[in-house]
Amino acid sequence: MTASREEAFFSWIALLFAAVVFLTIPLHGKVLFSELFAPFMLYRIWRQRKSLMRPEFIPLGIAFCWMILATIVHILNGSGGIYDLAVFLYMGVIFAFYSCTEFPRGKWCAITGGCLLTLTVIALLATKFFNIDGTFMEGFLYHDIHFARLEDNALVTRFQFLSPNPNLLGGAYVIPTLMLLPALTDALKSSSWKVLACACLLTIIGILPLFATASKMSVMTFGLLAGAFASIPFLQPTKPRFWMSSAVIAFGLLCVITVLFRTYPALQKPPYVDFSHRGNYSVHQQIYGKILLGNGIGGALFGHSATELHELYPKYADVQEITEILEPYGFAPEAQLYCEFMDPHNEYLNTISFFGVPALLALVAFMITMICHAFRKNELSMALLVIGALFCGFWEDAASKRFIWIALGIAASRLFPRDNLTASN
């Protein structure tokens, strides 16, 4: 296979893998159909191994090496397994593949992204205009039993399409957005008002399902779109880069507030936030914080195995305090579950809990490196995408999500282009 044909082949693998991840086609249990692409990705990484030896990737390499070391420590202590490490290493494979593999050039990338969004919009409209009760389309909607215990609010029913959770759809929306981003940016830079108006209208229609997810993870997609709309020529005198960046950061901070403090739907009257009471996510996040602070230097450096975390978690749970926090959110009947074990719903605490503080510091250093390079290279969309991913870490175990590492890999391929001399085998 010639070099050009090899590039074309793997670019299509990259496009198809991303599309299948967005559609969340199951294979067996938690394993998705997209995992069948893994052998091709590993082969591609091996072929491009020289191009992956970049100084910008050193912090990420340190993070993965520390995770391996922490896992070895857990195994030597007699309580560890390799499942959590395997998940992170698989995410590393996805990132490495996309950092050295671009989507196909030309119209097919935009066509694929457009088809994915069209299917999603049609599915949303079907739930609005047809009676879907008892049909397969009933699974397109997520009904929150907790918020349903409160008075009617907009978060009881949310759109999830083919994803098992609306938050996953809200995060995965970044995939078709990245596919369409070059075409959208070109259209927004057009001198034709007709082209610009059409691009704006299609964008609004395309993100309707994203709004219907009511997911905080949409901050990544909004970051991409904000960077694209900042390129509109007639906006340049108003310094759109500053205002778009400020808007995305403000949205991210607002989402963090909803995690830390009691907010809507627990409060359904203005100003919808009570800084004197904690939010429901803070229940398990506080417990993981106590585990970090209360288990010595060894726990801080190397984290804990899953078995150890299951044993430690109940020791720091106060059922009365937890019930009082959960009551306004309609979660009180599940208070005992929150006392037994919950995931942290916070990637920073999640990484520290399993692999220690050094692993987290290295990951964050890598993300900051990407942001700095993005601003330096005038890649605002990529900068805001990575900033959005950092925000998602405050309310989601984000580093185990395939779509985030696809997005970060694509960003890396734009920010750290391969050297043609080292990209060959």
N, C-alpha and C positions, 0 to 999 in steps of 0.2 A: 504494500500500500504506500503510495507516494505521500509526502508530507502534507500536501494540500488536501488530498482525499482524507487523510487521517484527521486533519483539523475539522473538515466538514462533517465527518462521521461523528466525532465526539461533540461537536457543537449541537448536533441533532439529539444526541444522548442527553446533553445538558437541558435542552428545551423540553424533551419528553419527560425526563425525570421531574423537572419542576412542575409540569402540568399535572402529572400523576400525583405528586405530593399535594397539590392544591385540591384535587378531586378526592383525596383520602380513600382510594380504592383499597379495601381490605384484602389480605391474603390469608392470614391465620392469626387469630387472637389480636395482639397489638402490632403484629407484623403487617406492613402495608405492601401492596403490589410493587411499589417503588423500590423496595429492597432488592428486587431482581436485577436492578441496574448496578448493584454494588460491584460485581466483578469487573464491569467495564470501567467504573470509576477508579478502582484500584490499579488496573492496568494503565490507565491514563496517567495517574499520579506517578507510577513507576517510570513511565516514558518521559515525564516532565520533571523528574526529581531535581534536576539541576536548577531549573527555573524557580523551584520552591525554596531554594536556599537563599533567602533574601534577609538582609538585616532587619527589615521591618517586621518579620515574622518571629524574631527571636523571643519576644515576650510570650507569644502564644506557645512556642516550643517549650519554654521554661514551665509554663502552666501545665502542659500535658506531662512533662517529665516529673513534675512535683506530684501530680495526681497518681502516676504510676508508683512513685516512691511511697506515697501515703497508703495506697492499696497494699503494697508489700508489707508495710508496717502493720496494717490491720490483719493481714493473713498470718503474720508471725505471732500476733497477739492471740490468734485462735478464734477470731470472731468475724473475719472479713471474707468478702466475696468479690468477684470481678464484674458483677452486673453493672454497677453505676459507672465504673471506669470504662466498660465496653460501650456504654451509651455515649459518653463524652468522646471516646476515640472514633466512634462512628460519625459523630457530628464533625470531628476533625477531618475525616475523610471527605465529607460533603464540602466542607469549606475549602480544602486543598484542591478538590476537583474543580470547583467553580472559580477559584483564584487563578487557575491556569487554563480555563476553558471558557470561551465566550459563546453566547447564543449565536445562531445562524445570522449572517448578515442579510439585509434585504427585507422583503415584506413579510416573510413567513413568521418571524418572531411577533410582529404586531398583529398578524392574523390570529395566531394562537392565543395571545393575550386577549384579543377582542372576542374570540369565541368563548373563552372561559368566563369573561365578564357577561357576555350575552346570555349564556346559560344560567348564570347566577341571577341576573336581573329577571329573566323569564320565570325562574323558580320563585323569586320573591313576589312577582305580580300574581303568579298562580295562587299563592297563599292568601292574597288580598281579595281576589275576584271570584274564587271558586270555593265551594265547600269541600275541604280536603279531609274532613273527619272520616276515619276508616280506610283511607287510601294510603299508598306508599308515601305520598307527599306530606303526610302528617308528621313524618320524621324531619321535615325541613325546619320545623319550629321547636324551640326549646321552651318548656314551661317551668318556671322556677317555683317549686313548691314552698320555698321559704318566703319569698316576696309576696306570694299569693296569700299568705297569712295576714299580710298587712292590707290596708285599704288599696283600692285599685291604683296601680302606678305603671309607668311605661316599661318597667324592667321585668314584669311578670312573664311576658311572652317576647321572645327574641328570635331572630332569624339565624339559623345555623347551617342551612343547605345540607351538604353531604358530610359536614364535620360533626363529630360527636358532641361538640360544645361551641356556642357562638363565639367564645373568646378565641378558639382555634381558627375559626373562619376569619375573625377580625385580624388575627396576626397573619394568616396565610394570604390575605388580600394583597400583601406586598409583592407576591409573585407575579400575577398578571399586570400589576402596576409597573413593575420593572420591565416586563416584556414590552409594554406600550410606551415607556418613558421616552425613548429617543424620538418616536413619531410624535408624541405629544409636545415635546420640547420644540421640535422643528415647526409644528403647527402654531405654537404660541409665539414663536419668533417671526411668524409670517407678517408681511406688510399688508396682507389682505384682511379686511375686517370680516369678510364672510368666513374665511378659514378660521380666524380667531374665535368668532361667535360659535361656529360649529364645534370647535375643540372644547370650548367651555361648556356647551350644552351636553355633549357626549360625556364629559367628565362628571358632570352633576348626575346624569342618569347612571353612569357606571358605578358611582359610589353610594347609590341609594341602599343597596344591600349592606354595605359597610356600616352605614348609620343604623340600619335595622338590627345589627348585631349588638349595638350599645356596648361595644368592647373597648376597653382602654388600650388594647394592643393596636388599635387603629392609628396610634400616634406615629408608627413607622410609615404607614402609607401616607398620612397627612404630611409627614416630613418630606417624602419624595415629591408629592404634588406641590407643596409650598416652594421647594427649590425650583421646580419647573415653571411655576407661575411667576416667580421672581424674574424670569427671563423675558417677560412681555416688554417690548420696546417702549411703549408709551408710559410705562410705570417707572422707568429708570430715574427720572428726576425726583421721585419720591423716596429713593433708596429702598427698593422693595426687599433686597437681601436682608436688611436689618429688621424690617417689619415682619417678614415671613419667618425669619429665625426666631424672633421674639414671640410670635404667635404659637409656634410649635413648642417652644420651651415653656410658655405659659400653660398650654394645654397639658404638657407632661407634668408640670408642677401641680396643676389642678387634680390630675389623676392620682398623684402621690398623696394629696390631701385627703382624697376619698378613702385611701387605704389607712392612713394614720388616725383620722378623726371621724366621728359620727357624722354622716352626711346622708343625702338622699339615697335610697328611699326610706331610711330610718327616720329622717326628718322631711316632712312634705310641705313645709312652709318656709318662706324666705327667712334667713339667707341660705337655708339648706345645708348648713354646716355648723357644728358645735365643737369648738376647739377645746372645750373642757371635758369631753368624753372621747374615748378611743373607738376606732372603727373595728369591724368584725375581723378583718385580716390580722389586726394587731395581736389577737389572742395567741395564735400559734407562732407569730413572729417574735413576740416577747419571750415565749418559752425557748425558742432556739437561741435567742440572745442570752438567756440565762444559762443555757447549756454551754455556750461559748465561754462565758465569763466564769463559770463555776467548776470547770474540769481541768484546770491546770495548763501548763505550757504545752504538754503533749497534745491535748485536744485542740489547742489553738494552732499548733504547727501542722498536725496531720489529720485533724478531724476525727470522725468516728465511723465505724461500719454501720450498715443499716440495722443490724442486730442490736448494737450498742445504743443507737438512737431510739429504737423502740423501747428499750429498757429505761433510758434516761428521761424521755419525754414526760411520762406520768408523774415523775418526782417533782416537776416544776409546775404542775397544773393545779390551779385553785378553782374548784368547781363553782363556788359562789361568785367569784369575780368573773369567771368566764360566762356564766349564765346572765349576769347583769349586762355584760357587753353585748351578748348575742340577742337578748330579748327584743330590743327595738328593731332588729333586722328580721325577726321571725324565725331565728335559728335556735331558740331556746330548747325546743324538744330534742335537738341533737347535741346539747351541751356535753353530755357524757362522752360522746365520740371525740369531741375536741379535747377532752381530758385524757383520752387513751393514746391517740396518736393522730397527727395531721402533718401533711407536707407543709413546708414553710410558706409556700406561695411567695417566695422572694429568692431570686437567684443568688444574691449576695450571701444570704444566710445559708442557702442550699449548698453552695460551693464550699463555704467555710466548714459547714457541718460534716461534709464527706471528705474533704481534702485539705482543709486548713487555710489559714490566712494567706500564706505565700502564694497558693494557687490562685486565689481571688485577686490579689494584688497584680499578679502577672497578667491575668485576663483583662483587668481594667486598664492596665498600662498599654496593652495591645489596642484596645478600643480607643483610648485617648490618642494613640499614635495615628490611627486611621482618621480620626476627626481632624487632627492637626494637618495631616497631609491633604485632606479634602479641602479645607479652607485655603491652604496654600496653593492648591491647584485650581481654585475657583470651581470646585465641584460641590455646590451647595446642597443639591439633592442627596448626595452620598453622605455629606456631613450630618445632615438632619436625619437621615436614615439611621446612622450609627447612634446619634444622640437619642433617637426614639427607642432603639434597642436597649440602651442603657436605662432609660426610664422604665421599660417593660420589666426589667429585673427587679423593680420594687414591688411588683404584685404578681409575678409569674415565675415559675421555674423555667426560665426562658432558654437556658443553654441546652435543654434537651429537645428543643423544637427544631425540626428539620428546616422549616421555612426561614427561620432566622439565620441559620448558617448558610443557606442558599443565598440569601440577601447579602450577608457579610462577605461571602466569597465573590459575588458579582461586584460588590463595592471594591474589594481588594484588587480585582482584575483591572478595574478602571484606575485605581489610585497607584498601583504598583505594577505597571505593565511589564510583561516578560521581555527580557533581552533576547533578541533574535539569535544571538550567538550561543546562548545557554539553554534556549528553549528546545533545541533539537535533542535527539537521543544520543 
